[in-house]
Amino acid sequence: MRRWLFPWIAMVVAACSGGCAARRPALLPPGRPFLRVNETTNRVVSLEVAVRTFARTNRPGPPVRLVGVTHLGDAGYYAGLQRLLDAQPLVLFEGIGAGDKRFMAPHGDAYSLQPALARALGLKFQLETIDYRGSNFVNSDLTLAQLRRVLESGPSPDDGQLGDLMSLMDGSSWAGVFVRFGLGFIESNPKLRATVRLAMIETLGAVDIDLGDAKALPAELRRLMEALIAERNKAVVEDLRRVVDGRWRPAVGQGATGTGIAVFYGAGHMADLERRLARDLGYGPVAEEWRPAFSVDPAAVGLSEAEVRFARGLVREQLKAINGR
């Protein structure tokens, strides 16, 4: 039994008491995306990310919020997420290898590239913007030993393939591509910056980051990707189970203004997490809100409609290649 969970159980169940046994609201259709592209009538294009709330349908339990996130976004996007997360009694967040269940600062070339890409695009980098030091933030992910077991039990890609896989998982592959163009050139050219933003929005919004289904990836990498997402999500669901299974009788909450548990993970994990919430814990979606991560205004930088169509066409061709059709 994990000692670190006791105070969070107390806060969550105390916050939920009196409301969890109430009649459940109608469920939303399952399988809805967590990423989408929104275009306004004046042609401003945004990448939007869902925050979806789930209620337990088969027994009392606290609400669970799947808070999807992109690694790059506007300052206002992350400020809004920070307010949401700070209000929750418990936030389970991703981060492989944090043995003490607290935030572990990233390091390495991949993480030096992503902040550089964010600056070039006029955006912020998630791990430099979100404050994970709150006492309600608890790491919920694989340890390094668990990750090693997953890698050893699955297919054996070579070092280059494994590096590509990890880049796809953490988003650094975008940075690697744009380094070739020169991030400084992108940063100094508003039209190019807008084109790159548009390409990222269209790509992420179209694929909803289901990399396990990417047919252009080698089969062994697809299988390993599926295993990694599944095992990391299983760790989250197991932590959730410890909180909501009703075996503990907590004391008093500690002043959180929100209720329930937030799971703060990359949007690519959320479809599988939603399925596991339903199958393993009896949760269904009851509400959602869409938050714009970042946007682009083509007209403001002189991108014509023809140039926008051309950029979108390139994205569609790349997506066809990734999906093998």
C-alpha positions as CSV (number, residue, x, y, z in Angstrom):
1,M,0.0,0.0,0.0
2,R,1.5,3.4,-1.0
3,R,1.7,5.9,1.9
4,W,1.8,8.8,-0.6
5,L,-1.8,8.2,-1.5
6,F,-3.4,8.5,1.9
7,P,-3.7,12.3,2.0
8,W,-5.0,12.5,-1.6
9,I,-7.7,9.8,-0.8
10,A,-8.8,11.9,2.1
11,M,-9.1,15.1,0.0
12,V,-10.8,13.4,-3.0
13,V,-13.4,11.4,-1.1
14,A,-14.2,14.3,1.3
15,A,-14.7,16.7,-1.6
16,C,-16.9,14.1,-3.3
17,S,-19.0,13.2,-0.3
18,G,-22.7,14.1,-0.6
19,G,-22.5,14.5,-4.4
20,C,-21.2,11.2,-5.6
21,A,-24.3,9.2,-4.8
22,A,-26.5,11.6,-6.7
23,R,-28.2,10.7,-9.9
24,R,-25.7,10.4,-12.7
25,P,-26.0,12.8,-15.7
26,A,-26.4,11.4,-19.2
27,L,-23.3,10.0,-20.7
28,L,-21.6,11.5,-23.8
29,P,-21.0,9.2,-26.8
30,P,-17.8,7.3,-26.2
31,G,-14.7,7.5,-28.4
32,R,-14.8,11.2,-29.1
33,P,-11.4,12.7,-30.1
34,F,-9.2,14.7,-27.7
35,L,-7.8,16.9,-30.4
36,R,-9.6,18.9,-33.1
37,V,-9.1,21.8,-35.5
38,N,-11.4,24.7,-35.2
39,E,-11.6,27.5,-37.9
40,T,-13.5,30.7,-37.3
41,T,-15.3,32.6,-39.9
42,N,-12.4,35.0,-40.2
43,R,-10.0,32.1,-41.0
44,V,-8.2,31.9,-37.6
45,V,-7.3,28.2,-37.2
46,S,-6.8,26.7,-33.7
47,L,-5.7,23.4,-32.3
48,E,-8.1,22.5,-29.4
49,V,-7.6,20.0,-26.7
50,A,-10.4,18.4,-24.7
51,V,-10.7,18.3,-20.9
52,R,-13.3,15.5,-20.4
53,T,-15.0,14.7,-17.1
54,F,-16.1,11.2,-16.2
55,A,-18.5,9.9,-13.6
56,R,-18.6,6.4,-12.1
57,T,-21.7,4.7,-13.4
58,N,-21.7,1.4,-11.4
59,R,-21.0,2.7,-7.8
60,P,-20.2,5.9,-5.9
61,G,-16.9,7.5,-6.7
62,P,-15.2,10.8,-7.3
63,P,-15.3,12.4,-10.7
64,V,-12.2,11.9,-12.9
65,R,-11.0,14.5,-15.4
66,L,-8.8,13.5,-18.3
67,V,-6.8,16.7,-19.0
68,G,-5.2,16.2,-22.3
69,V,-2.2,18.4,-23.1
70,T,0.1,19.3,-26.0
71,H,3.8,19.9,-25.4
72,L,3.7,23.3,-27.2
73,G,1.0,25.9,-26.6
74,D,0.2,29.6,-25.9
75,A,1.0,31.1,-22.5
76,G,-2.7,31.6,-21.9
77,Y,-3.4,27.9,-22.6
78,Y,-1.0,26.8,-20.0
79,A,-2.1,29.4,-17.5
80,G,-5.7,28.2,-17.8
81,L,-4.6,24.6,-17.3
82,Q,-2.5,25.6,-14.2
83,R,-5.6,27.2,-12.6
84,L,-7.7,24.0,-13.4
85,L,-5.0,21.7,-12.0
86,D,-4.3,23.7,-8.9
87,A,-7.9,23.5,-8.0
88,Q,-8.0,19.7,-8.0
89,P,-7.5,17.7,-4.8
90,L,-5.2,15.3,-6.8
91,V,-3.4,15.5,-10.1
92,L,-1.8,12.4,-11.5
93,F,0.7,13.4,-14.1
94,E,3.1,11.7,-16.5
95,G,6.9,11.4,-16.3
96,I,8.8,8.2,-16.6
97,G,11.4,7.4,-14.0
98,A,10.3,9.7,-11.1
99,G,10.8,7.2,-8.3
100,D,9.7,9.5,-5.5
101,K,6.3,10.4,-7.2
102,R,7.3,14.0,-7.6
103,F,8.2,16.0,-10.7
104,M,11.6,15.1,-12.3
105,A,13.1,17.9,-14.4
106,P,13.7,16.8,-18.0
107,H,17.1,16.8,-19.5
108,G,18.9,15.7,-22.8
109,D,19.0,16.9,-26.4
110,A,15.3,16.2,-27.1
111,Y,14.2,18.5,-24.3
112,S,16.7,21.2,-25.4
113,L,15.2,21.1,-28.9
114,Q,11.5,21.4,-27.9
115,P,11.9,24.8,-26.0
116,A,13.9,26.1,-29.0
117,L,11.1,25.1,-31.3
118,A,8.5,26.7,-29.0
119,R,10.5,30.0,-29.0
120,A,10.8,29.9,-32.8
121,L,7.0,29.5,-33.1
122,G,6.2,32.1,-30.5
123,L,4.9,29.4,-28.1
124,K,5.7,28.0,-24.7
125,F,7.0,24.6,-23.8
126,Q,4.8,22.6,-21.3
127,L,7.6,21.4,-19.0
128,E,9.0,24.9,-18.7
129,T,5.6,26.5,-18.1
130,I,3.4,24.2,-15.9
131,D,4.4,24.3,-12.2
132,Y,4.4,20.7,-10.9
133,R,5.5,21.6,-7.4
134,G,2.1,21.7,-5.8
135,S,1.5,19.2,-3.1
136,N,-1.5,17.8,-5.1
137,F,0.7,16.9,-8.0
138,V,1.7,13.2,-7.9
139,N,3.7,11.4,-10.6
140,S,1.8,8.4,-12.0
141,D,3.9,6.6,-14.6
142,L,6.4,3.8,-15.1
143,T,9.6,3.6,-13.1
144,L,12.8,3.2,-15.1
145,A,12.9,-0.5,-14.0
146,Q,9.3,-1.0,-15.3
147,L,10.2,0.8,-18.6
148,R,13.2,-1.5,-19.0
149,R,11.0,-4.6,-18.6
150,V,8.5,-3.3,-21.2
151,L,11.4,-2.7,-23.7
152,E,13.0,-6.1,-23.0
153,S,9.7,-8.0,-23.3
154,G,8.7,-6.5,-26.6
155,P,10.2,-6.5,-30.1
156,S,13.8,-5.4,-30.4
157,P,14.2,-2.3,-32.6
158,D,17.7,-1.1,-33.3
159,D,19.0,2.0,-31.5
160,G,18.0,4.3,-34.3
161,Q,14.5,3.0,-34.5
162,L,14.1,3.2,-30.7
163,G,15.3,6.8,-30.8
164,D,12.7,7.6,-33.5
165,L,10.1,6.0,-31.4
166,M,10.9,8.0,-28.3
167,S,11.0,11.2,-30.4
168,L,7.5,10.5,-31.7
169,M,6.3,9.9,-28.1
170,D,7.7,13.1,-26.6
171,G,7.2,15.4,-29.6
172,S,10.8,16.1,-30.2
173,S,10.6,14.7,-33.8
174,W,8.9,18.1,-34.7
175,A,11.9,19.9,-33.4
176,G,14.3,17.7,-35.3
177,V,12.6,18.4,-38.5
178,F,12.5,22.1,-38.1
179,V,16.1,22.3,-36.9
180,R,17.0,21.4,-40.5
181,F,15.3,24.5,-41.7
182,G,16.9,26.7,-39.1
183,L,14.8,27.6,-36.1
184,G,16.2,31.1,-36.3
185,F,14.9,31.5,-39.8
186,I,11.5,30.4,-38.7
187,E,11.5,32.7,-35.8
188,S,12.4,35.7,-37.9
189,N,10.0,35.1,-40.7
190,P,6.3,35.6,-39.6
191,K,4.9,34.0,-42.8
192,L,7.0,30.8,-42.4
193,R,6.2,30.7,-38.7
194,A,2.5,30.9,-39.5
195,T,2.9,28.1,-42.1
196,V,4.7,25.8,-39.6
197,R,2.0,26.5,-37.0
198,L,-0.7,25.7,-39.5
199,A,1.0,22.4,-40.5
200,M,1.3,21.4,-36.8
201,I,-2.3,22.2,-36.1
202,E,-3.6,20.3,-39.1
203,T,-1.4,17.3,-38.5
204,L,-2.2,16.9,-34.8
205,G,-5.8,17.7,-35.2
206,A,-6.2,15.1,-38.0
207,V,-4.4,12.2,-36.5
208,D,-5.3,12.7,-32.8
209,I,-1.8,11.2,-32.1
210,D,-2.8,7.6,-32.3
211,L,0.7,6.5,-33.2
212,G,0.1,2.9,-32.5
213,D,-2.0,2.8,-35.7
214,A,0.6,4.5,-37.8
215,K,1.0,2.0,-40.7
216,A,4.1,3.6,-42.0
217,L,6.0,2.8,-38.8
218,P,7.9,-0.6,-38.8
219,A,5.7,-3.3,-37.3
220,E,8.0,-3.8,-34.4
221,L,7.8,-0.1,-33.5
222,R,4.0,0.0,-33.7
223,R,3.8,-3.0,-31.4
224,L,6.3,-1.4,-29.0
225,M,4.4,1.9,-29.1
226,E,1.2,0.1,-28.3
227,A,2.8,-1.7,-25.4
228,L,4.4,1.5,-24.0
229,I,1.1,3.5,-24.1
230,A,-0.8,0.5,-22.6
231,E,1.7,-0.1,-19.8
232,R,1.9,3.6,-18.8
233,N,-1.8,3.9,-18.9
234,K,-2.2,0.8,-16.8
235,A,0.0,2.4,-14.1
236,V,-2.3,5.4,-14.1
237,V,-5.5,3.3,-13.8
238,E,-4.0,1.3,-11.0
239,D,-3.3,4.5,-9.0
240,L,-6.9,5.6,-9.8
241,R,-8.2,2.3,-8.5
242,R,-6.4,2.8,-5.2
243,V,-8.2,6.1,-4.7
244,V,-11.7,5.2,-5.8
245,D,-12.2,1.6,-4.8
246,G,-13.7,2.6,-1.4
247,R,-11.5,0.6,0.9
248,W,-10.3,3.7,2.8
249,R,-12.2,6.0,5.1
250,P,-10.4,9.4,4.8
251,A,-10.7,12.3,7.2
252,V,-11.2,15.9,6.0
253,G,-10.3,17.6,2.7
254,Q,-7.7,20.3,2.6
255,G,-9.4,23.2,0.9
256,A,-9.3,22.3,-2.8
257,T,-12.0,24.3,-4.7
258,G,-12.5,21.6,-7.3
259,T,-13.6,18.0,-6.8
260,G,-12.3,14.7,-8.0
261,I,-9.1,13.6,-9.7
262,A,-7.3,15.1,-12.7
263,V,-5.2,12.9,-15.0
264,F,-2.7,15.2,-16.7
265,Y,-1.2,13.4,-19.7
266,G,-0.3,13.9,-23.3
267,A,-3.4,13.9,-25.6
268,G,-2.1,10.7,-27.3
269,H,-2.7,8.7,-24.1
270,M,-6.3,9.8,-23.7
271,A,-8.3,7.5,-26.0
272,D,-6.8,4.4,-24.4
273,L,-7.2,5.9,-20.9
274,E,-10.9,6.5,-21.6
275,R,-11.4,2.9,-22.6
276,R,-9.7,1.7,-19.5
277,L,-11.7,4.0,-17.3
278,A,-14.9,2.5,-18.7
279,R,-13.7,-1.2,-18.7
280,D,-11.8,-1.3,-15.5
281,L,-13.4,1.3,-13.2
282,G,-16.9,1.8,-14.6
283,Y,-16.5,5.4,-15.6
284,G,-18.3,7.1,-18.4
285,P,-17.9,10.6,-20.0
286,V,-20.4,13.2,-18.8
287,A,-19.0,16.6,-19.7
288,E,-16.2,18.1,-21.8
289,E,-14.7,21.5,-22.6
290,W,-12.4,22.4,-25.4
291,R,-9.4,24.6,-24.8
292,P,-7.4,26.2,-27.6
293,A,-3.7,25.2,-27.3
294,F,-2.5,27.6,-30.0
295,S,-3.7,29.2,-33.2
296,V,-2.7,30.9,-36.4
297,D,-4.2,33.8,-38.3
298,P,-3.1,33.4,-41.9
299,A,-4.5,36.7,-43.1
300,A,-2.6,38.6,-40.4
301,V,0.8,37.5,-41.9
302,G,-0.2,37.6,-45.5
303,L,-0.8,33.9,-46.2
304,S,-3.2,33.7,-49.1
305,E,-6.0,31.1,-49.3
306,A,-4.1,29.4,-52.0
307,E,-1.0,29.1,-49.8
308,V,-3.1,27.7,-46.9
309,R,-4.7,25.1,-49.3
310,F,-1.2,24.1,-50.5
311,A,0.1,23.7,-46.9
312,R,-3.0,21.6,-46.0
313,G,-2.5,19.5,-49.1
314,L,1.1,18.7,-48.0
315,V,-0.2,17.7,-44.6
316,R,-2.8,15.4,-46.1
317,E,-0.2,13.6,-48.2
318,Q,2.0,13.1,-45.2
319,L,-0.9,11.7,-43.2
320,K,-1.7,9.3,-46.0
321,A,1.9,8.1,-46.0
322,I,1.9,7.7,-42.2
323,N,-1.4,5.7,-42.3
324,G,-0.3,3.6,-45.2
325,R,-3.0,4.6,-47.6
